[in-house]
Amino acid sequence: MKRLLIIALLSMFTLAGCNTVHGFGQDLEKVGEKIGGAAKK
């Protein structure tokens, strides 16, 4: 039973981490677009 609980918790943390990394990547992409737009002006 403890093993199942540990696996479930690790899975939840892994999925939460993926969402965080995905959001961070989107933020970096937006920053890059703004920098690129400023460079074109």
Biopython code that builds the backbone (N, CA, C, O; Angstrom):
import numpy as np
from Bio.PDB.StructureBuilder import StructureBuilder

atoms = [
    (1, "MET", "N", (0.816, -1.194, 0.000)),
    (1, "MET", "CA", (0.000, 0.000, 0.000)),
    (1, "MET", "C", (0.863, 1.262, 0.000)),
    (1, "MET", "O", (0.559, 2.227, -0.700)),
    (2, "LYS", "N", (1.938, 1.250, 0.786)),
    (2, "LYS", "CA", (2.825, 2.412, 0.828)),
    (2, "LYS", "C", (3.478, 2.645, -0.532)),
    (2, "LYS", "O", (3.695, 3.782, -0.950)),
    (3, "ARG", "N", (3.783, 1.549, -1.205)),
    (3, "ARG", "CA", (4.442, 1.657, -2.511)),
    (3, "ARG", "C", (3.532, 2.357, -3.521)),
    (3, "ARG", "O", (3.991, 3.187, -4.306)),
    (4, "LEU", "N", (2.254, 2.023, -3.499)),
    (4, "LEU", "CA", (1.286, 2.651, -4.396)),
    (4, "LEU", "C", (1.159, 4.146, -4.100)),
    (4, "LEU", "O", (1.073, 4.962, -5.018)),
    (5, "LEU", "N", (1.149, 4.497, -2.826)),
    (5, "LEU", "CA", (1.060, 5.906, -2.431)),
    (5, "LEU", "C", (2.291, 6.687, -2.910)),
    (5, "LEU", "O", (2.165, 7.807, -3.405)),
    (6, "ILE", "N", (3.459, 6.102, -2.762)),
    (6, "ILE", "CA", (4.699, 6.754, -3.202)),
    (6, "ILE", "C", (4.686, 6.953, -4.713)),
    (6, "ILE", "O", (5.074, 8.014, -5.202)),
    (7, "ILE", "N", (4.246, 5.943, -5.453)),
    (7, "ILE", "CA", (4.187, 6.053, -6.915)),
    (7, "ILE", "C", (3.201, 7.149, -7.330)),
    (7, "ILE", "O", (3.476, 7.926, -8.244)),
    (8, "ALA", "N", (2.050, 7.204, -6.649)),
    (8, "ALA", "CA", (1.047, 8.223, -6.965)),
    (8, "ALA", "C", (1.590, 9.627, -6.684)),
    (8, "ALA", "O", (1.391, 10.537, -7.490)),
    (9, "LEU", "N", (2.260, 9.807, -5.573)),
    (9, "LEU", "CA", (2.816, 11.125, -5.229)),
    (9, "LEU", "C", (3.899, 11.547, -6.223)),
    (9, "LEU", "O", (3.936, 12.700, -6.652)),
    (10, "LEU", "N", (4.767, 10.622, -6.581)),
    (10, "LEU", "CA", (5.820, 10.940, -7.550)),
    (10, "LEU", "C", (5.223, 11.307, -8.904)),
    (10, "LEU", "O", (5.716, 12.211, -9.579)),
    (11, "SER", "N", (4.173, 10.614, -9.296)),
    (11, "SER", "CA", (3.513, 10.921, -10.567)),
    (11, "SER", "C", (2.917, 12.324, -10.543)),
    (11, "SER", "O", (3.030, 13.072, -11.515)),
    (12, "MET", "N", (2.285, 12.675, -9.432)),
    (12, "MET", "CA", (1.681, 14.014, -9.320)),
    (12, "MET", "C", (2.755, 15.103, -9.387)),
    (12, "MET", "O", (2.575, 16.108, -10.075)),
    (13, "PHE", "N", (3.857, 14.910, -8.685)),
    (13, "PHE", "CA", (4.929, 15.906, -8.711)),
    (13, "PHE", "C", (5.549, 16.020, -10.096)),
    (13, "PHE", "O", (5.907, 17.115, -10.529)),
    (14, "THR", "N", (5.677, 14.902, -10.787)),
    (14, "THR", "CA", (6.243, 14.918, -12.134)),
    (14, "THR", "C", (5.350, 15.689, -13.086)),
    (14, "THR", "O", (5.837, 16.500, -13.873)),
    (15, "LEU", "N", (4.045, 15.446, -13.022)),
    (15, "LEU", "CA", (3.114, 16.166, -13.895)),
    (15, "LEU", "C", (3.090, 17.656, -13.566)),
    (15, "LEU", "O", (3.030, 18.488, -14.471)),
    (16, "ALA", "N", (3.137, 17.996, -12.293)),
    (16, "ALA", "CA", (3.158, 19.407, -11.897)),
    (16, "ALA", "C", (4.435, 20.074, -12.395)),
    (16, "ALA", "O", (4.403, 21.225, -12.831)),
    (17, "GLY", "N", (5.545, 19.370, -12.336)),
    (17, "GLY", "CA", (6.811, 19.912, -12.825)),
    (17, "GLY", "C", (6.778, 20.155, -14.323)),
    (17, "GLY", "O", (7.330, 21.145, -14.804)),
    (18, "CYS", "N", (6.142, 19.269, -15.060)),
    (18, "CYS", "CA", (6.042, 19.433, -16.510)),
    (18, "CYS", "C", (5.245, 20.691, -16.850)),
    (18, "CYS", "O", (5.613, 21.441, -17.754)),
    (19, "ASN", "N", (4.165, 20.914, -16.131)),
    (19, "ASN", "CA", (3.365, 22.109, -16.377)),
    (19, "ASN", "C", (4.159, 23.372, -16.071)),
    (19, "ASN", "O", (4.047, 24.370, -16.783)),
    (20, "THR", "N", (4.950, 23.329, -15.026)),
    (20, "THR", "CA", (5.762, 24.485, -14.655)),
    (20, "THR", "C", (6.809, 24.760, -15.722)),
    (20, "THR", "O", (7.001, 25.911, -16.116)),
    (21, "VAL", "N", (7.482, 23.734, -16.189)),
    (21, "VAL", "CA", (8.506, 23.896, -17.216)),
    (21, "VAL", "C", (7.874, 24.395, -18.511)),
    (21, "VAL", "O", (8.452, 25.241, -19.194)),
    (22, "HIS", "N", (6.702, 23.886, -18.853)),
    (22, "HIS", "CA", (6.007, 24.313, -20.071)),
    (22, "HIS", "C", (5.662, 25.798, -19.975)),
    (22, "HIS", "O", (5.867, 26.541, -20.935)),
    (23, "GLY", "N", (5.145, 26.235, -18.838)),
    (23, "GLY", "CA", (4.808, 27.649, -18.642)),
    (23, "GLY", "C", (6.051, 28.532, -18.696)),
    (23, "GLY", "O", (6.013, 29.632, -19.247)),
    (24, "PHE", "N", (7.143, 28.052, -18.126)),
    (24, "PHE", "CA", (8.398, 28.802, -18.152)),
    (24, "PHE", "C", (8.893, 28.958, -19.585)),
    (24, "PHE", "O", (9.397, 30.015, -19.962)),
    (25, "GLY", "N", (8.746, 27.899, -20.383)),
    (25, "GLY", "CA", (9.142, 27.962, -21.795)),
    (25, "GLY", "C", (8.311, 28.977, -22.564)),
    (25, "GLY", "O", (8.832, 29.690, -23.421)),
    (26, "GLN", "N", (7.028, 29.042, -22.262)),
    (26, "GLN", "CA", (6.163, 30.024, -22.925)),
    (26, "GLN", "C", (6.568, 31.436, -22.540)),
    (26, "GLN", "O", (6.584, 32.327, -23.389)),
    (27, "ASP", "N", (6.895, 31.652, -21.279)),
    (27, "ASP", "CA", (7.333, 32.972, -20.830)),
    (27, "ASP", "C", (8.613, 33.390, -21.546)),
    (27, "ASP", "O", (8.739, 34.535, -21.981)),
    (28, "LEU", "N", (9.558, 32.469, -21.667)),
    (28, "LEU", "CA", (10.809, 32.778, -22.357)),
    (28, "LEU", "C", (10.557, 33.101, -23.829)),
    (28, "LEU", "O", (11.211, 33.975, -24.399)),
    (29, "GLU", "N", (9.622, 32.404, -24.431)),
    (29, "GLU", "CA", (9.294, 32.653, -25.828)),
    (29, "GLU", "C", (8.728, 34.066, -26.009)),
    (29, "GLU", "O", (9.071, 34.755, -26.970)),
    (30, "LYS", "N", (7.872, 34.490, -25.095)),
    (30, "LYS", "CA", (7.292, 35.835, -25.168)),
    (30, "LYS", "C", (8.368, 36.900, -25.008)),
    (30, "LYS", "O", (8.351, 37.912, -25.709)),
    (31, "VAL", "N", (9.298, 36.677, -24.093)),
    (31, "VAL", "CA", (10.405, 37.622, -23.896)),
    (31, "VAL", "C", (11.241, 37.711, -25.166)),
    (31, "VAL", "O", (11.633, 38.800, -25.584)),
    (32, "GLY", "N", (11.509, 36.567, -25.772)),
    (32, "GLY", "CA", (12.286, 36.548, -27.013)),
    (32, "GLY", "C", (11.585, 37.295, -28.140)),
    (32, "GLY", "O", (12.237, 37.978, -28.930)),
    (33, "GLU", "N", (10.270, 37.173, -28.221)),
    (33, "GLU", "CA", (9.518, 37.890, -29.254)),
    (33, "GLU", "C", (9.585, 39.392, -29.025)),
    (33, "GLU", "O", (9.720, 40.153, -29.983)),
    (34, "LYS", "N", (9.496, 39.828, -27.791)),
    (34, "LYS", "CA", (9.571, 41.270, -27.494)),
    (34, "LYS", "C", (10.953, 41.815, -27.822)),
    (34, "LYS", "O", (11.074, 42.916, -28.361)),
    (35, "ILE", "N", (11.982, 41.066, -27.507)),
    (35, "ILE", "CA", (13.346, 41.497, -27.808)),
    (35, "ILE", "C", (13.534, 41.569, -29.329)),
    (35, "ILE", "O", (14.122, 42.518, -29.849)),
    (36, "GLY", "N", (13.028, 40.555, -30.026)),
    (36, "GLY", "CA", (13.130, 40.541, -31.476)),
    (36, "GLY", "C", (12.369, 41.705, -32.103)),
    (36, "GLY", "O", (12.843, 42.306, -33.067)),
    (37, "GLY", "N", (11.195, 42.029, -31.565)),
    (37, "GLY", "CA", (10.403, 43.163, -32.063)),
    (37, "GLY", "C", (11.121, 44.483, -31.826)),
    (37, "GLY", "O", (11.089, 45.366, -32.683)),
    (38, "ALA", "N", (11.769, 44.629, -30.676)),
    (38, "ALA", "CA", (12.499, 45.853, -30.376)),
    (38, "ALA", "C", (13.720, 45.981, -31.278)),
    (38, "ALA", "O", (14.097, 47.090, -31.655)),
    (39, "ALA", "N", (14.339, 44.865, -31.625)),
    (39, "ALA", "CA", (15.533, 44.898, -32.478)),
    (39, "ALA", "C", (15.180, 45.307, -33.906)),
    (39, "ALA", "O", (15.996, 45.924, -34.590)),
    (40, "LYS", "N", (13.968, 44.969, -34.363)),
    (40, "LYS", "CA", (13.548, 45.313, -35.723)),
    (40, "LYS", "C", (13.277, 46.802, -35.871)),
    (40, "LYS", "O", (13.413, 47.356, -36.962)),
    (41, "LYS", "N", (12.892, 47.455, -34.772)),
    (41, "LYS", "CA", (12.590, 48.888, -34.822)),
    (41, "LYS", "C", (13.862, 49.647, -34.911)),
    (41, "LYS", "O", (13.845, 50.877, -34.965)),
]
sb = StructureBuilder()
sb.init_structure("model")
sb.init_model(0)
sb.init_chain("A")
sb.init_seg("    ")
for serial, (resi, resn, name, xyz) in enumerate(atoms, 1):
    if name == "N":
        sb.init_residue(resn, " ", resi, " ")
    sb.init_atom(name, np.array(xyz, "f"), 0.0, 1.0, " ", f" {name:<3s}", serial, name[0])
structure = sb.get_structure()
